[in-house]
């Protein structure tokens, strides 16, 4: 305490005190921007409130739907957003059939005749061989003294009997042997997805698809969730390999001209947000539920994820959007999942992810609040 020239008392701060105040002021200046920025610190995902902002507006172009067990009853009847050929297979029950002769095949004949004045044989020869007679586009072969004879559509045995009947006019006691060499229309092409792709001649009795796959070396074990595709007479069929193996009734008989392709599952969904991984994820099985998807990407972050804010974003084509019935009301739909309730967990266990979906784990607001409180405590300690 001191007095000025007029006798008034004045306070003079201690130099050490002035230095401490200046230091605290400087620290506060440094910490305050951090405190202000605490509410906008870098995050790996948006908050649920941020994603859903504006969706309550009737004019919004996004439909938001909470996934519950009750809601699943209607949602499961919705059209598929991106349908693809995976479960269309030919009917079963056909018994093994004999190979039929088709245009492009070749027929070899041996005709036996013991008559000395035979029109077909001469001298000591008692048979005549006719090798690789082509079956024309009209399904006929040419035989001397007989002319053109249609045999396409017949089995080898039926064709032999027909030829035997026709040659009776010139060789009454003749006997016929017949062998068929399959042409391109009596083969099966195994194009891809097996150990030894190539063309397989159709045997005398039609093989099943599993036997043909086995003959081609089996399905490549490196393929992810493979699908077996069959192209037949301009029609396409497909079935997941696991279903084909598991159900004997799916092991159908093949026909000449069939083509088999085995392809791995190319369906994907995208994982984003406060999860173990952010990436494009391939379907490892035929059906993937929301819980399957979360476990595949390493689960939710314990410190960041909002268990009430898991979302699945899906685009539907305008052709399936409808304001009535079991269909999406908007082309863009956000499905929300609450993993903090039994109902939400069971619903997530049954809700199927579709190709092209985005699985988003939103950020919990708790870490932001915690960071802000931490900064306030730091500021208070500095001020003290």
Protein Blocks (a to p, Z undefined) as FASTA:
>chain_A
ZZdfkopacddddfklmmmmmmmmmmmmmmmmmmmmmmmgccfbdcfklmmgoklpmkbc
bdcddddfklmmmmmmpccfbgcdfkbccdehiacddddddehiacddddddfbfkbckb
gcjbfbdcdehiacdfkopacdehkbpadfehiafklmmmmmmmmmmmmmmmbccddddd
ddfklcccdfbhpabgcdddddfbdcdfklmmmmnnpaafkbghiaddddeehiacdddf
klmmmmmklmccddehiacdddddfbdcddehjdfbdcddddfbfbdcfklmmmmnopaa
fklpcfklcccdddddfklgcfedjddfbfbdcddddfkbfklmmmmmmmccdehiacdd
dddfklmmmmmmmmmmmmmmmmZZ
